[in-house]
């Protein structure tokens, strides 16, 4: 049985990826909103895990 957190993590990762690629197409590599590094910042966020405990448990199993 899948957990809601796995589904949410998956959907959020897909959204992040689409957000990065849309940003690349629209603003290129300009400064992002709020003064962030734009696409470079979004790319770093692709590696952020929403539920690290979930992955730790899987590794321990």
PEMORA-V670572 format. One record per backbone hydrogen bond with DSSP energy under -1.0 kcal/mol. CO is the residue of the C=O (numbers start at 0). NH is the residue of the N-H. If there is no record, write none. Layout:
{{CO	NH} {CO	NH}}
This chain:
{{2	6} {3	7} {4	8} {5	9} {6	10} {7	11} {8	12} {9	13} {10	14} {11	15} {12	16} {13	17} {14	18} {15	19} {16	20} {17	21} {18	22} {19	23} {20	24} {21	25} {22	26} {22	27} {26	29} {31	34} {32	35} {35	31} {36	39} {37	41} {38	42} {39	43} {40	44} {43	46} {44	47} {50	54} {51	55} {52	56} {53	57} {54	58} {55	59} {56	60}}
